[in-house]
Amino acid sequence: MTSTLGNVYRSFVVIALGGLLFGYVIGITSNVITEQQIICKANDVTARPGSMTSFGYGQCYELTPLTKGFMSSLNLIGACLSSLFAFSYGDTMGRKLEVQVAALLYFIGSLGTALSPVLWGIYVGLAVYGLGIGFAMHAAPVYIAEISPANVRGMLVSAKEGIIVLGMFLGFFTGYAFNGLHYGGWRYMVGIGSIFSLVMGAGIIAVPQSPRWLVLSAVRDRGIIQDRRNSLFEEAKQALTFFRKSASTEEVNSEMSTMRSEIEESVGTTPAKCTDPLNFPKPLIIGCGLVMLQQVTGQPSVLYFATNIFKSAGFGNTAALSSVGVGLVKLLATLFTVFRVDNYGRRFLLTVGISLMIVALALIGTAFIFRVCNEPNTALKDCSADHIGLPQGWAIATVIGLMIYVSGYQVGFGPISWLMISEIFPLRVRGPALSMAAIVNFGFNILMTLTQQILQDAFTPAGVFFGYLALSILSLIFVFTMVPETKGKTLEEIERMMSGKRQEARGGPIEASSFSA
């Protein structure tokens, strides 16, 4: 099987580099947007405060909690905008072109940010980088699902989340490595992303289009000349041969025939409109519900502010190194899920993961109640961040809780949400549906990132973590009542399972009622 699927695995690595670059920017953000990097430290005589238009390197900036959140969210805002574009034109572009565009935007964004001598240029660079995230995250789950056979599809789509986590780990480590270069280390952190984007752009050249996308294009485009349609079918067969490598001609022909007949029967000849996913409320509620709850339970926000959270727990100058430990734990938990998802199933792992998050959030929220100020005769609300800590026992409990928390997320929400989205929608609307889910995902991620610091100031870290606890309990109820099990089924079998009957063939209307919630 390994020799047969060697090209699938190699293609996966290239496609998933888009996820690595997404994770990387999450990992470095808490070390970029922090004091003595892009933010000026109070009473630091070496700081050179700059303005929006002041020109020069070595500057730092005095940002409010709101502008800190805005800067942290710029790549997410860009991702949301490009997801809106992919929502309408992603299926027309094709999965491969989306990955190529993503690699180019990643390169321009990372290099532009790192080299910009003005604050507004940094803002633009981060937003351009975010545009790359949107295209990469729209293409990757569908591309990977469409080139993978059923027996490894769950592993590979989940492994894409593992690559994101690997990117986070690299980001945390890079942040730690350059943290000592005050007011300039952040440029190296951001600039390193351009190297990965070059590898991604060069690697995708050798990867064929998705055979399913090619067949879909041929089936829909009945108005084009026959030679063009035959050319698309032949290209699809060549692509499938590439992805199945040493499989026999009979095996390739059999899979190609099944793929073509299933697509012709279930998709029809009319191209999907961007509003068509609304005709399938059950998968839409499941998909958008999972990615929304994935964000509002707080884990992405915790990662963006991981270094500062460790400082709040009293780890001071070792906070950046502690964040590296979080990244390593996330990576190990994700690897467990990747190699077990096709054995244990999606629904079971979601239940286990969210349950771990609930336990961890209760522990963390309780620990943060006991924060103290180490400055004599100073109230906690008047204490500077560098002097706020926890008693040693509670500080250790916080770290343990965070490790359990991120482990639970990576066992459940992290890899499973996008895997479910890549599986549960009918092929005809899979592209627009994934765009819709991505917009929900990035939109709530922006909301959580923008408000993270404000919420901590208003409700204290303990209050924020207890809020995440309540939303995690709600998430567990959602999984019990809404989420189906798709383990071991082909994409076509899942479509029939979700609809309860076959779609009307050859361009006929899609039965919306068969997907009612």
HELIX and SHEET records of a PDB file:
HELIX    1   1 GLY A    6  VAL A   32  1                                  27    
HELIX    2   2 PRO A   65  MET A   93  1                                  29    
HELIX    3   3 ARG A   95  LEU A  115  1                                  21    
HELIX    4   4 LEU A  119  ILE A  147  1                                  29    
HELIX    5   5 ALA A  150  PHE A  178  1                                  29    
HELIX    6   6 GLY A  185  GLY A  191  1                                   7    
HELIX    7   7 GLY A  193  GLY A  203  1                                  11    
HELIX    8   8 ILE A  204  ALA A  206  5                                   3    
HELIX    9   9 PRO A  211  ARG A  220  1                                  10    
HELIX   10  10 GLN A  226  ARG A  244  1                                  19    
HELIX   11  11 THR A  249  SER A  266  1                                  18    
HELIX   12  12 ASP A  276  ASN A  279  5                                   4    
HELIX   13  13 PRO A  281  VAL A  296  1                                  16    
HELIX   14  14 GLN A  299  TYR A  304  1                                   6    
HELIX   15  15 ALA A  306  SER A  312  1                                   7    
HELIX   16  16 GLY A  316  THR A  318  5                                   3    
HELIX   17  17 ALA A  319  TYR A  344  1                                  26    
HELIX   18  18 ARG A  346  PHE A  368  1                                  23    
HELIX   19  19 LEU A  380  ASP A  382  5                                   3    
HELIX   20  20 ALA A  385  HIS A  387  5                                   3    
HELIX   21  21 GLN A  392  VAL A  411  1                                  20    
HELIX   22  22 PHE A  413  ILE A  424  1                                  12    
HELIX   23  23 LEU A  427  MET A  482  1                                  56    
HELIX   24  24 LEU A  491  SER A  499  1                                   9    
HELIX   25  25 ALA A  512  PHE A  515  5                                   4    
SHEET    1   A 2 VAL A 372  CYS A 373  0                                        
SHEET    2   A 2 ILE A 388  GLY A 389 -1                                        
END                                                                             
